[in-house]
Every structure is written in structure tokens, then in C-alpha cells.
């Protein structure tokens, strides 16, 4: 792939993403929904249908590796900042219990519903040779996903990252994704690909070991390093390089564990000391390039895997069924978990609405399903539309539940010593 082609792809993708984001902001949607819609527009269902020759030339399959690598780097940087923003509460034990309740029910309810609709979808949408149970379990995993980055973007755009339900939702999303990725690894093992059951065991053991090393080893080490080398919260060039190396190594390890690099980036950010000055400094250096330039690339890549066949006939009915079941399962499960944990109905419904945002992580899961042959382009397109629809409805549902801005008391943050 030539540099000229890569630069032209970047210009087209970023321009389309900004235009879609500008249009959708005028109807109350966050910019991330515009970026997802831009990905769909740049795929074969829209651009490929209207300008087939241009589309085939601009986004030739052999030219996409550069875009894929840049997109992954952007996601890693963004999720690092999201992890850094997590704040310990005065009652951390209660928050973990609440996150567990929300996480478990946010997986269990859509999982059961995904299994329930699979008999109707398998005969026509499963690729030849794929058995019912691998297909059904993949559908269960796909409907159970919650998106870390998209949820964080929505909360950040509204200034609600540090509200009680915002913190609860981000913590619960970590629980959800661990369950969902382990289930996904099990499904991949069922179809005889990847590392089989050995990969499943590796994921489970690897997560435990990584959490132990991060929070018992790296956290105190970086706390000392930052206290000595950056007492004012402004990391030097050397310290910045150390942070980036630690971030990339952790992302590399989770990629090796088949948990995706973004999960390691989030955990590395979460293990660093809670300091608003450090957070502000790193955010100013990292977020502009990751949010404005790199994250839209992943949505564009997902859009390139879609097909126009999913928008007609019986396929349209199947798509509406998937969107409806996915929405009910996530909102009901998340709200029930928060309510059981003692949150108000307003915060519980806001939590359920946030858990319904699937965008980025959903795209990763369905891309894996497409790559290993569990689903075809038609079902891939339906699930992508489901991810877009559930994410688009998150903002309006949150406004209905808690309004557009948090109360001042809800955003108070105290740095740890």
C-alpha cells in the first residue's frame, strides 16, 4: 500500500466522520454516533452502491492494514485515559458489589434472550457448516457486549464521567466484557479455531495474573515514580516514555490473551495514582489525536465489512428483532442490577441505558465472528446496525432519566495522596 493511498483514505474517512458528527449533533447525538454512521456510509451498503468503482479503488482489501494498525493505536490511547479517570469512592466495596450486580445481570438477561431468538435466525443466517450451539452462543455473546470507549465518550461529552451512575456503569462494563470475552473464547473453541480450550484457560489465568501484577506491583512503583519525578503532575519526556512503554506492554499482553489491546490499556490507566493534575496533563497530550484522528478509522473499517442485502425482505425483519431484543435485554438487566444494589430508579435506568451502548466493542466481537466464519456479511451488517441503533438511543434515554448535566455535588473529585 502506498503512502498516497493511506493519506487519501484518512482524508476521506475523517471528513466524512466530521460531517456526520456535525449533522447528528444538531439532533442531540454525541459525535461518536456520527463516526459510527460515517463508517456505515463508507461501506458497500452506501458508498459501494452509489460509487462502486471509486469505492473498490479507494478501499481495496490489500490497502487496509495501515488503517487497522492506526485505529488500534488510537483505541489504546483513548482507553488509557478512560482508565486513568476512574476514581475510588469512599465505599469502594459497595461500588464493586453494585458493579458486579449490574455486570452479571447485564450479561445474563441479553444472553438468555440471544439464545431464545437463535432458533429463528440459525436456518437462514448461519454460514454453511456452522452448528446451532456455536451460532447461538455467539449471538448470546454479541448481545451481551457493552462498549467501554463509546460509553466513556458519551459520559465525557456530558460531563458525567464521575457521577455515581457513570462510575457504576464504567465499572460494570469491565465486569461485562470479562464475561463476554471469555464466552467468546469458548465459542471460538467450539468451532475448532484459535487455541481451543487451552486459549480459554490462558485467558482466565492470564487475567488473574495481570491484575495481580498491575495493582500489587506496577501501581506502587508508578506511584513512587510519579511522586519523585512529577510532583507537580507534569510528567517529563522520560517519564512520559515510561508511561507509554508500560501502556503498550500491557496492551500487548491482553492482545496475546485474546482480550483485545483496549482492555489492557484501560487496566493500565486504572492502576495509576488518582491525581487530577496528572489526568489533565495526559488528557491534553493524548486525547486530541486519539479522538479526532484515530478513533474514526475503526468505525470506517467496520463499515467496509457490511452488505446491502441486510436491508430488504425477511432480513429487515430479522434486523428489527435483533435490535429490539438487544435493547430490552441490556436496559432491563442493567437497571435491575443497579436497583438491587440500592440506586434510585432514575440512576438505575440511566445505568441500564448506558449498558445498552455497544458501539466499539460490539464491532470487535462481530468482526471476530466474521473472521472465524461464525457469521456471514448479512448478519454482520445486522449486528453493526444494532450497535449503531443501541448507541444512538443511549443519549436520549439518559436525558430522559437524569437530564443533560450532572449536579455539582455529583462531580466532586478528591485526589488520593
C-alpha positions as CSV (number, residue, x, y, z in Angstrom):
1,X,0.0,0.0,0.0
2,X,1.4,3.4,-0.9
3,X,1.6,6.4,1.4
4,X,-0.6,8.4,-1.0
5,X,-3.4,5.8,-0.7
6,X,-3.2,5.8,3.1
7,X,-3.3,9.6,3.2
8,X,-6.3,9.8,0.8
9,X,-8.2,7.2,2.9
10,X,-7.5,9.3,6.0
11,X,-8.8,12.4,4.4
12,X,-12.0,10.8,3.2
13,X,-12.7,9.0,6.5
14,X,-12.0,12.0,8.7
15,X,-14.0,14.4,6.5
16,X,-17.0,12.0,6.4
17,X,-16.8,11.4,10.2
18,X,-16.7,15.2,11.0
19,X,-19.6,15.9,8.6
20,X,-21.7,13.1,10.0
21,X,-20.8,14.2,13.6
22,X,-21.8,17.8,12.8
23,X,-25.2,16.7,11.4
24,X,-26.1,14.4,14.2
25,X,-25.0,16.8,16.9
26,X,-27.8,19.0,15.7
27,X,-30.3,16.3,16.7
28,X,-28.8,15.7,20.1
29,X,-26.4,12.8,19.3
30,X,-22.8,12.6,20.5
31,X,-20.1,12.8,17.9
32,X,-19.2,9.1,18.3
33,X,-22.6,8.2,16.8
34,X,-21.7,10.3,13.8
35,X,-18.4,8.5,13.4
36,X,-20.2,5.1,13.5
37,X,-22.7,6.3,10.9
38,X,-19.8,7.5,8.8
39,X,-18.4,4.0,8.8
40,X,-21.7,2.6,7.5
41,X,-21.8,5.3,4.8
42,X,-18.3,4.5,3.6
43,X,-19.1,0.7,3.3
44,X,-20.6,-1.2,0.4
45,X,-24.2,-0.5,1.5
46,X,-23.9,3.2,0.7
47,X,-20.7,4.4,-1.0
48,X,-20.2,1.0,-2.6
49,X,-23.7,1.1,-4.0
50,X,-23.5,4.7,-5.3
51,X,-19.9,4.8,-6.4
52,X,-18.8,1.2,-6.9
53,X,-15.6,1.9,-8.9
54,X,-14.3,4.6,-6.6
55,X,-15.1,2.5,-3.5
56,X,-13.3,-0.5,-4.9
57,X,-10.2,1.5,-5.8
58,X,-10.1,3.6,-2.6
59,X,-10.7,0.8,-0.1
60,X,-9.1,-2.2,-1.8
61,X,-8.6,-5.0,0.7
62,X,-4.8,-5.1,0.4
63,X,-4.7,-1.4,1.4
64,X,-6.5,-1.6,4.8
65,X,-3.7,-2.9,7.0
66,X,-2.3,0.6,7.7
67,X,-5.7,1.9,8.7
68,X,-6.2,-1.1,11.0
69,X,-2.9,-0.5,12.8
70,X,-3.6,3.2,13.3
71,X,-7.1,2.5,14.6
72,X,-5.8,0.1,17.2
73,X,-3.2,2.7,18.4
74,X,-6.0,5.3,18.8
75,X,-8.2,3.0,20.8
76,X,-5.3,2.0,23.1
77,X,-4.5,5.7,23.8
78,X,-8.1,6.6,24.5
79,X,-8.9,3.7,26.8
80,X,-5.7,4.5,28.8
81,X,-7.2,7.9,29.6
82,X,-10.6,6.4,30.4
83,X,-8.9,4.0,32.9
84,X,-7.0,6.9,34.4
85,X,-10.2,8.8,35.0
86,X,-11.7,6.1,37.3
87,X,-11.9,7.4,40.9
88,X,-12.1,5.3,44.1
89,X,-15.2,6.1,46.1
90,X,-15.4,6.3,49.9
91,X,-17.3,3.0,49.8
92,X,-15.3,1.0,47.2
93,X,-16.5,-2.3,48.5
94,X,-20.2,-1.3,47.9
95,X,-19.3,0.1,44.5
96,X,-17.7,-3.2,43.5
97,X,-20.7,-5.2,44.7
98,X,-23.0,-2.9,42.8
99,X,-20.8,-3.2,39.6
100,X,-20.9,-6.9,40.0
101,X,-24.7,-7.0,40.2
102,X,-25.1,-4.7,37.2
103,X,-22.5,-6.6,35.2
104,X,-23.9,-10.0,35.9
105,X,-27.5,-9.1,35.0
106,X,-26.4,-7.1,32.0
107,X,-24.8,-10.3,30.7
108,X,-27.4,-12.8,31.9
109,X,-30.6,-11.2,30.5
110,X,-29.4,-10.5,27.0
111,X,-27.6,-13.8,26.9
112,X,-30.8,-15.7,27.6
113,X,-32.7,-13.6,25.0
114,X,-29.9,-14.2,22.5
115,X,-30.2,-17.9,22.9
116,X,-34.0,-17.6,22.7
117,X,-34.0,-15.9,19.2
118,X,-31.2,-18.1,17.8
119,X,-33.6,-20.9,16.6
120,X,-35.3,-18.4,14.3
121,X,-32.0,-17.0,12.9
122,X,-29.8,-20.0,12.5
123,X,-31.5,-21.7,9.5
124,X,-31.2,-18.6,7.2
125,X,-28.3,-16.6,8.6
126,X,-25.7,-19.1,9.8
127,X,-23.0,-19.9,7.3
128,X,-22.9,-23.4,5.9
129,X,-21.4,-25.9,8.3
130,X,-21.9,-23.9,11.5
131,X,-23.8,-25.8,14.1
132,X,-26.7,-24.4,16.1
133,X,-24.9,-24.2,19.5
134,X,-21.8,-22.3,18.3
135,X,-24.0,-19.9,16.4
136,X,-26.4,-19.5,19.4
137,X,-23.6,-18.9,21.9
138,X,-22.0,-16.4,19.6
139,X,-25.4,-14.5,19.3
140,X,-25.6,-14.6,23.1
141,X,-22.1,-13.1,23.4
142,X,-22.8,-10.5,20.8
143,X,-25.9,-9.3,22.6
144,X,-24.2,-9.2,25.9
145,X,-21.4,-6.8,25.0
146,X,-21.1,-3.2,26.4
147,X,-18.7,-0.8,24.8
148,X,-16.1,0.8,27.1
149,X,-14.9,3.5,24.8
150,X,-18.4,4.5,23.5
151,X,-19.9,4.7,26.9
152,X,-16.9,6.8,28.1
153,X,-17.3,9.2,25.2
154,X,-21.0,9.7,25.9
155,X,-20.3,10.3,29.6
156,X,-17.3,12.6,28.8
157,X,-19.4,14.7,26.3
158,X,-22.0,15.3,29.0
159,X,-19.5,15.8,31.9
160,X,-20.9,12.8,33.7
161,X,-17.9,10.6,33.9
162,X,-17.6,11.0,37.7
163,X,-21.3,10.8,38.6
164,X,-22.3,7.8,40.7
165,X,-24.1,6.1,37.9
166,X,-21.3,7.0,35.5
167,X,-18.7,5.3,37.7
168,X,-21.0,2.4,38.3
169,X,-21.6,1.9,34.6
170,X,-17.9,2.0,33.7
171,X,-17.0,-0.4,36.5
172,X,-19.9,-2.7,35.4
173,X,-18.7,-2.6,31.8
174,X,-15.4,-4.1,32.9
175,X,-17.3,-7.0,34.5
176,X,-19.5,-7.4,31.4
177,X,-16.6,-7.5,29.0
178,X,-14.6,-10.1,31.0
179,X,-17.7,-12.4,30.9
180,X,-18.4,-11.7,27.3
181,X,-14.8,-12.2,26.1
182,X,-14.5,-15.5,28.0
183,X,-17.7,-16.7,26.4
184,X,-16.5,-15.6,23.0
185,X,-13.3,-17.6,23.5
186,X,-15.4,-20.6,24.4
187,X,-17.5,-20.2,21.3
188,X,-14.3,-19.9,19.1
189,X,-13.0,-23.1,20.7
190,X,-16.3,-24.9,19.8
191,X,-15.7,-24.3,16.1
192,X,-12.2,-25.6,16.3
193,X,-10.3,-22.4,15.6
194,X,-7.8,-20.3,17.5
195,X,-6.2,-22.0,20.5
196,X,-9.2,-24.1,21.6
197,X,-9.8,-24.8,25.3
198,X,-6.1,-24.0,26.0
199,X,-6.8,-20.5,24.9
200,X,-9.8,-20.3,27.3
201,X,-7.7,-21.4,30.2
202,X,-5.0,-19.0,29.2
203,X,-7.4,-16.0,29.2
204,X,-8.7,-16.9,32.7
205,X,-5.3,-17.4,34.3
206,X,-3.8,-14.5,32.4
207,X,-6.4,-12.0,33.6
208,X,-5.8,-13.0,37.3
209,X,-2.0,-12.8,36.9
210,X,-2.2,-9.4,35.1
211,X,-4.5,-7.9,37.7
212,X,-2.2,-9.1,40.5
213,X,1.0,-7.6,38.8
214,X,-0.7,-4.3,37.9
215,X,-2.3,-3.5,41.2
216,X,0.3,-5.0,43.6
217,X,3.4,-4.4,41.6
218,X,3.1,-1.6,39.0
219,X,0.7,0.6,40.9
220,X,3.1,1.3,43.9
221,X,6.1,1.5,41.5
222,X,4.5,4.2,39.3
223,X,3.1,6.0,42.4
224,X,6.7,6.4,43.7
225,X,8.0,7.3,40.2
226,X,5.3,10.0,39.7
227,X,5.8,11.4,43.3
228,X,9.6,11.7,42.7
229,X,9.7,12.7,39.0
230,X,6.5,14.6,38.6
231,X,5.4,16.2,41.9
232,X,3.5,18.9,40.1
233,X,1.6,16.4,37.9
234,X,3.5,17.3,34.7
235,X,5.4,14.2,33.5
236,X,8.8,14.8,31.9
237,X,9.7,13.4,28.5
238,X,11.4,10.4,30.1
239,X,8.5,9.7,32.4
240,X,6.1,10.1,29.5
241,X,8.1,7.5,27.6
242,X,8.0,5.1,30.6
243,X,4.2,5.5,30.8
244,X,3.8,4.8,27.1
245,X,6.0,1.8,27.3
246,X,4.0,0.4,30.2
247,X,0.8,1.1,28.4
248,X,1.9,-0.6,25.2
249,X,3.3,-3.7,27.1
250,X,0.0,-4.1,29.0
251,X,-2.0,-3.7,25.8
252,X,0.3,-6.2,24.1
253,X,-0.2,-8.8,26.9
254,X,-4.0,-8.5,26.7
255,X,-3.9,-8.8,22.9
256,X,-1.9,-12.0,23.4
257,X,-4.6,-13.2,25.8
258,X,-7.2,-12.5,23.1
259,X,-8.9,-9.9,25.3
260,X,-8.0,-7.1,22.8
261,X,-5.5,-4.3,23.5
262,X,-8.1,-1.8,24.7
263,X,-8.7,-3.9,27.8
264,X,-5.1,-3.8,28.8
265,X,-4.9,-0.1,28.1
266,X,-7.9,0.5,30.4
267,X,-6.4,-1.6,33.2
268,X,-3.0,0.2,33.0
269,X,-4.7,3.6,33.3
270,X,-6.8,2.4,36.2
271,X,-3.7,1.2,38.1
272,X,-2.0,4.7,38.1
273,X,-2.4,7.1,41.0
274,X,-5.5,9.2,41.2
275,X,-4.3,12.7,40.6
276,X,-6.3,15.4,38.7
277,X,-3.2,17.2,37.6
278,X,-1.7,14.1,36.0
279,X,-5.0,13.3,34.4
280,X,-5.4,16.8,33.0
281,X,-1.8,16.8,31.6
282,X,-2.1,13.4,30.0
283,X,-5.6,14.2,28.6
284,X,-4.3,17.4,26.9
285,X,-1.5,15.5,25.3
286,X,-3.3,12.3,24.2
287,X,-7.0,12.8,23.7
288,X,-7.0,15.2,20.7
289,X,-5.1,12.9,18.4
290,X,-6.8,9.7,19.5
291,X,-10.4,11.1,19.4
292,X,-10.2,13.4,16.4
293,X,-7.9,11.4,14.1
294,X,-7.6,7.8,15.1
295,X,-10.8,6.5,16.5
296,X,-13.0,7.2,13.4
297,X,-10.8,4.8,11.5
298,X,-12.1,1.8,13.3
299,X,-15.7,2.6,12.6
300,X,-14.8,3.1,8.9
301,X,-13.1,-0.3,8.8
302,X,-16.2,-1.9,10.3
303,X,-18.4,-0.3,7.7
304,X,-16.4,-1.9,4.9
305,X,-17.5,-5.3,6.1
306,X,-21.2,-4.7,5.6
307,X,-23.6,-5.7,2.8
308,X,-26.7,-4.0,1.4
309,X,-28.6,-7.4,1.4
310,X,-29.4,-7.0,5.1
311,X,-31.8,-4.1,4.4
312,X,-34.5,-5.9,2.4
313,X,-37.1,-8.6,2.7
314,X,-37.0,-11.1,5.6
315,X,-33.6,-9.8,6.6
316,X,-35.0,-6.5,7.6
317,X,-37.5,-8.2,10.0
318,X,-34.6,-10.2,11.5
319,X,-32.6,-7.0,12.0
320,X,-35.5,-5.3,13.8
321,X,-35.9,-8.4,16.0
322,X,-32.2,-8.3,16.9
323,X,-32.3,-4.6,17.7
324,X,-35.4,-5.0,19.9
325,X,-34.1,-8.0,21.9
326,X,-30.7,-6.4,22.4
327,X,-32.2,-3.1,23.7
328,X,-34.7,-4.8,26.1
329,X,-32.1,-7.2,27.4
330,X,-29.4,-4.6,28.3
331,X,-31.7,-1.9,29.7
332,X,-33.7,-4.3,31.8
333,X,-30.6,-6.2,33.1
334,X,-28.6,-3.1,33.9
335,X,-31.4,-1.3,35.6
336,X,-32.4,-4.3,37.6
337,X,-28.8,-4.7,38.8
338,X,-28.4,-1.1,39.9
339,X,-31.8,-1.2,41.6
340,X,-30.8,-4.3,43.5
341,X,-27.6,-2.5,44.6
342,X,-29.7,0.3,46.1
343,X,-29.6,3.0,43.4
344,X,-32.6,5.2,42.7
345,X,-34.9,4.4,39.8
346,X,-33.5,7.4,37.8
347,X,-29.9,6.3,38.3
348,X,-30.8,2.6,37.7
349,X,-32.5,3.4,34.4
350,X,-29.6,5.7,33.4
351,X,-27.2,2.8,34.1
352,X,-29.3,0.4,32.1
353,X,-29.3,2.9,29.2
354,X,-25.5,3.3,29.3
355,X,-25.0,-0.5,29.4
356,X,-27.0,-0.6,26.1
357,X,-24.2,1.4,24.3
358,X,-22.3,-1.3,22.4
359,X,-20.5,0.5,19.5
360,X,-16.8,-0.2,19.5
361,X,-16.6,-3.5,21.5
362,X,-19.6,-4.9,19.6
363,X,-17.7,-4.2,16.3
364,X,-14.7,-6.0,17.6
365,X,-16.7,-9.1,18.6
366,X,-18.7,-9.3,15.4
367,X,-15.5,-8.8,13.4
368,X,-14.1,-11.8,15.2
369,X,-17.2,-13.8,14.4
370,X,-17.0,-12.9,10.7
371,X,-13.3,-13.7,10.6
372,X,-13.7,-17.2,12.1
373,X,-16.8,-18.0,10.0
374,X,-19.5,-18.0,12.7
375,X,-21.5,-15.3,10.9
376,X,-21.7,-14.0,7.3
377,X,-21.7,-10.4,5.9
378,X,-25.5,-10.3,6.2
379,X,-25.7,-11.0,9.9
380,X,-22.6,-8.9,10.4
381,X,-24.4,-5.9,8.9
382,X,-27.5,-6.5,11.1
383,X,-25.3,-6.6,14.3
384,X,-23.5,-3.5,13.2
385,X,-26.8,-1.6,12.7
386,X,-27.9,-2.9,16.1
387,X,-24.7,-1.5,17.6
388,X,-25.4,1.9,16.0
389,X,-29.1,1.9,17.0
390,X,-28.5,1.0,20.6
391,X,-25.7,3.5,20.9
392,X,-27.8,6.3,19.3
393,X,-30.6,5.8,21.7
394,X,-28.3,5.9,24.8
395,X,-28.1,9.7,24.9
396,X,-31.9,10.4,24.6
397,X,-32.6,7.8,27.2
398,X,-30.1,9.3,29.6
399,X,-31.6,12.7,29.1
400,X,-35.0,11.3,29.9
401,X,-33.7,9.7,33.1
402,X,-31.3,12.3,34.6
403,X,-31.2,15.3,32.3
404,X,-28.2,16.7,30.4
405,X,-25.9,17.9,33.1
406,X,-24.8,16.4,36.4
407,X,-25.4,18.3,39.7
408,X,-22.2,20.0,41.1
409,X,-22.2,17.6,44.1
410,X,-22.1,14.6,41.8
411,X,-18.9,15.7,40.1
412,X,-16.7,16.4,43.1
413,X,-13.4,14.5,43.0
414,X,-10.7,14.2,45.6
415,X,-7.2,13.1,44.5
416,X,-5.5,10.4,46.5
417,X,-2.4,11.4,48.4
